[in-house]
């Protein structure tokens, strides 16, 4: 048989050194949506239809904003149609311009939200232990054109907020956080959402807490909140009075209905994620060259990401080869954040030498992969995924030989 090439093989067919248990044929995805109680969602949608109020700051949006603000312990939550638009609105509301320092080890939207508005993203390296922007590397990147820092809470693990805040104050820079991964996570015991000048969350369908599609900007700054509220509605202040440049960033009522329903099940989602993470930790233990990222025990986390680093030398096989074999077995693991924003366009062309300052980022993009989790998975599926990874690493020499012969 052709290892890593078939679409519907099982572990027994892959085995070269004795059989392994098979598993039902199904596709295991990264980011399969969590669904709360459907009857509550349908009740809310029916009420929405009866009201015939589908958008434009409806009662469901207002209710969800209040509940999220309370959950996060912040003064203001402003719901937006998606997190990318939320980032763009927050960037404009903070009057960022010139250059903004941002990690390259992030989803491309973090950089695009800046570049889209004519701001140059200046890519900073990350701490290899946390995968977050490294404060030690920031000051050397600050120029007279620098107006802000955009930190990213990767995997829901908080940035070094205190040191970033100290740098921002020292150089009079704005501090914005991309908290797309971090809903329900804490920093020093305090919920992420109220740090810096503002924070931006993603409620996309792939996030553990979703509103079908959506995002939010949270802040404790009254003036900034008022400004953002107008900007997401074309710049209106009242019925027919436009006072600033704006866009259409409003969240719909049906998305808010999903958000309210998801919020009612958030503890269940997090507990499931935690259970899955602990199962992965147990099942992956002892596999050479495979390291599961660790979440701090004294902080809350949503555990929505099960991320491993693959040391090719110790494992005897590359991360990419493992991903390809998993894909052939209908396990859609993902490389993250491959290949790094600085290796994507237009940044690859604009900054061809950026990699020289991104040593740790370059290494991580070759090692990191994300495994399936969420309420759609259980212990048997996770056991199957881990058994296959263990098999691949154990038999790496023979597998590499066959892959190289393809």
Secondary structure as GFF3:
##gff-version 3
##sequence-region A 1 406
A	DSSP	alpha_helix	11	14	.	.	.	ID=ss1
A	DSSP	beta_strand	28	29	.	.	.	ID=ss2
A	DSSP	alpha_helix	38	51	.	.	.	ID=ss3
A	DSSP	alpha_helix	59	72	.	.	.	ID=ss4
A	DSSP	beta_strand	76	80	.	.	.	ID=ss5
A	DSSP	alpha_helix	83	93	.	.	.	ID=ss6
A	DSSP	beta_strand	99	103	.	.	.	ID=ss7
A	DSSP	alpha_helix	108	115	.	.	.	ID=ss8
A	DSSP	beta_strand	120	124	.	.	.	ID=ss9
A	DSSP	three_ten_helix	135	137	.	.	.	ID=ss10
A	DSSP	three_ten_helix	139	141	.	.	.	ID=ss11
A	DSSP	beta_strand	146	152	.	.	.	ID=ss12
A	DSSP	three_ten_helix	154	156	.	.	.	ID=ss13
A	DSSP	alpha_helix	161	170	.	.	.	ID=ss14
A	DSSP	beta_strand	174	178	.	.	.	ID=ss15
A	DSSP	beta_strand	186	187	.	.	.	ID=ss16
A	DSSP	beta_strand	190	191	.	.	.	ID=ss17
A	DSSP	beta_strand	198	202	.	.	.	ID=ss18
A	DSSP	beta_strand	215	219	.	.	.	ID=ss19
A	DSSP	alpha_helix	222	231	.	.	.	ID=ss20
A	DSSP	alpha_helix	253	264	.	.	.	ID=ss21
A	DSSP	alpha_helix	266	284	.	.	.	ID=ss22
A	DSSP	beta_strand	290	292	.	.	.	ID=ss23
A	DSSP	beta_strand	306	310	.	.	.	ID=ss24
A	DSSP	alpha_helix	312	315	.	.	.	ID=ss25
A	DSSP	alpha_helix	319	328	.	.	.	ID=ss26
A	DSSP	beta_strand	331	332	.	.	.	ID=ss27
A	DSSP	beta_strand	334	335	.	.	.	ID=ss28
A	DSSP	three_ten_helix	341	343	.	.	.	ID=ss29
A	DSSP	alpha_helix	347	350	.	.	.	ID=ss30
A	DSSP	three_ten_helix	354	357	.	.	.	ID=ss31
A	DSSP	alpha_helix	359	365	.	.	.	ID=ss32
A	DSSP	beta_strand	368	371	.	.	.	ID=ss33
A	DSSP	alpha_helix	379	394	.	.	.	ID=ss34
A	DSSP	alpha_helix	396	404	.	.	.	ID=ss35
###
